[in-house]
Amino acid sequence: MSRIELAVQKVRHLDENQADALLEWLEMRENREALRQRLDADVETGLEQLRRGEKIPGGQVYAEIRDRSQRRRAGKNG
């Protein structure tokens, strides 16, 4: 019996709560993988920009990060 067939057999025996938990876990994994792929693409874009000499001063980067963080916190608390 293949690993997939074995997994299908095990899933058939789950109760509703267990099945819901498994589906939620699978969705989280899928979302995490999509996020990882997006981050990898963003990093690659940034590296390409650096290779072309398109740099941003460090102080500007930190200011933007600080501003975004403050806006995000204000949105969650406000």
Residue frames as qw, qx, qy, qz and C-alpha x, y, z in Angstrom:
[[0.000, 0.891, 0.454, 0.000, 0.00, 0.00, 0.00],
 [0.408, 0.494, -0.029, 0.767, 1.40, 3.42, -0.99],
 [0.209, -0.169, -0.450, 0.852, 1.83, 6.26, 1.46],
 [0.311, -0.068, -0.163, -0.934, -1.06, 8.10, -0.17],
 [0.624, -0.259, -0.645, -0.357, -3.38, 5.10, 0.08],
 [0.494, -0.259, -0.674, 0.484, -2.42, 4.68, 3.73],
 [0.017, -0.077, -0.228, 0.970, -3.11, 8.37, 4.41],
 [0.471, -0.168, -0.389, -0.774, -6.52, 8.13, 2.72],
 [0.620, -0.288, -0.730, -0.019, -7.40, 5.11, 4.87],
 [0.352, -0.232, -0.550, 0.721, -6.44, 6.98, 8.04],
 [0.148, -0.018, -0.010, -0.989, -8.39, 10.09, 7.06],
 [0.507, -0.280, -0.622, -0.528, -11.55, 8.04, 6.53],
 [0.578, -0.388, -0.683, 0.220, -11.52, 7.17, 10.22],
 [0.164, 0.051, -0.302, 0.938, -11.36, 10.74, 11.51],
 [0.012, 0.703, 0.666, -0.248, -14.31, 12.24, 13.30],
 [0.249, 0.875, 0.299, 0.290, -15.62, 15.65, 12.21],
 [0.318, -0.931, 0.133, 0.120, -13.48, 17.65, 14.67],
 [0.658, -0.356, 0.489, 0.449, -10.33, 15.79, 13.68],
 [0.556, 0.476, 0.504, 0.457, -11.10, 16.24, 9.98],
 [0.057, 0.976, 0.158, 0.142, -11.69, 19.96, 10.48],
 [0.478, -0.782, 0.298, 0.268, -8.41, 20.28, 12.37],
 [0.679, -0.041, 0.546, 0.489, -6.58, 18.43, 9.61],
 [0.408, 0.722, 0.412, 0.377, -8.11, 20.63, 6.91],
 [0.159, -0.987, 0.012, 0.015, -7.18, 23.76, 8.87],
 [0.609, -0.547, 0.426, 0.385, -3.61, 22.50, 9.25],
 [0.630, 0.268, 0.541, 0.488, -3.37, 21.74, 5.54],
 [0.211, 0.905, 0.274, 0.247, -4.67, 25.22, 4.69],
 [0.358, -0.897, 0.189, 0.178, -2.12, 26.83, 7.02],
 [0.672, -0.244, 0.515, 0.472, 0.67, 24.82, 5.37],
 [0.505, 0.573, 0.482, 0.430, -0.52, 25.89, 1.95],
 [0.015, -0.989, -0.109, -0.102, -0.67, 29.53, 3.03],
 [0.536, -0.714, 0.327, 0.309, 2.79, 29.29, 4.57],
 [0.668, 0.064, 0.535, 0.513, 4.19, 27.81, 1.37],
 [0.329, 0.799, 0.360, 0.352, 2.61, 30.60, -0.71],
 [0.250, -0.964, 0.072, 0.058, 4.06, 33.20, 1.67],
 [0.661, -0.438, 0.435, 0.426, 7.50, 31.58, 1.45],
 [0.594, 0.377, 0.503, 0.502, 7.36, 31.65, -2.34],
 [0.110, 0.943, 0.218, 0.225, 6.30, 35.31, -2.31],
 [0.440, -0.848, 0.220, 0.197, 9.13, 36.20, 0.08],
 [0.708, -0.124, 0.488, 0.495, 11.65, 34.29, -2.03],
 [0.445, 0.655, 0.409, 0.454, 10.49, 36.27, -5.09],
 [0.127, -0.987, -0.056, -0.082, 10.75, 39.55, -3.17],
 [0.606, -0.621, 0.349, 0.353, 14.27, 38.71, -2.01],
 [0.658, 0.182, 0.502, 0.531, 15.29, 37.82, -5.56],
 [0.233, 0.872, 0.293, 0.316, 13.85, 41.12, -6.81],
 [0.347, -0.926, 0.116, 0.089, 15.81, 42.98, -4.15],
 [0.692, -0.345, 0.445, 0.453, 19.03, 41.19, -5.04],
 [0.548, 0.501, 0.453, 0.494, 18.53, 42.02, -8.73],
 [0.009, 0.975, 0.135, 0.176, 18.01, 45.68, -7.80],
 [0.534, -0.754, 0.277, 0.264, 21.21, 45.66, -5.75],
 [0.713, 0.013, 0.484, 0.508, 23.13, 44.14, -8.66],
 [0.363, 0.710, 0.364, 0.482, 21.92, 47.01, -10.86],
 [0.330, 0.106, -0.241, 0.906, 23.09, 49.50, -8.23],
 [0.365, -0.585, -0.299, -0.659, 19.56, 50.48, -7.16],
 [0.459, -0.173, -0.692, 0.530, 20.25, 50.99, -3.47],
 [0.334, -0.814, -0.243, -0.408, 18.29, 52.77, -0.74],
 [0.105, 0.534, -0.560, 0.624, 20.13, 54.42, 2.17],
 [0.393, -0.170, -0.860, 0.278, 19.90, 52.41, 5.39],
 [0.064, 0.184, 0.456, -0.869, 18.32, 55.26, 7.34],
 [0.499, 0.091, -0.262, -0.821, 15.51, 55.48, 4.80],
 [0.563, -0.066, -0.805, -0.177, 14.89, 51.74, 5.04],
 [0.266, -0.198, -0.770, 0.545, 14.73, 51.81, 8.83],
 [0.235, 0.156, 0.200, -0.938, 12.41, 54.84, 8.78],
 [0.574, 0.021, -0.487, -0.658, 10.05, 53.07, 6.38],
 [0.507, -0.132, -0.846, 0.095, 10.04, 49.91, 8.49],
 [0.094, -0.188, -0.601, 0.771, 9.36, 51.96, 11.64],
 [0.378, 0.119, -0.044, -0.917, 6.53, 53.86, 9.92],
 [0.600, -0.042, -0.667, -0.440, 4.91, 50.69, 8.59],
 [0.403, -0.156, -0.831, 0.350, 5.16, 49.05, 12.00],
 [0.071, 0.181, 0.427, -0.883, 3.57, 52.04, 13.71],
 [0.507, 0.070, -0.275, -0.814, 0.73, 52.15, 11.18],
 [0.575, -0.077, -0.795, -0.178, 0.12, 48.42, 11.58],
 [0.265, -0.200, -0.753, 0.568, 0.04, 48.69, 15.38],
 [0.233, 0.148, 0.176, -0.945, -2.25, 51.72, 15.21],
 [0.557, 0.010, -0.515, -0.651, -4.61, 49.80, 12.94],
 [0.546, -0.162, -0.819, 0.063, -4.79, 46.84, 15.31],
 [0.254, -0.289, -0.621, 0.683, -5.20, 48.99, 18.42],
 [0.124, 0.178, 0.044, -0.975, -7.40, 51.70, 16.95]]
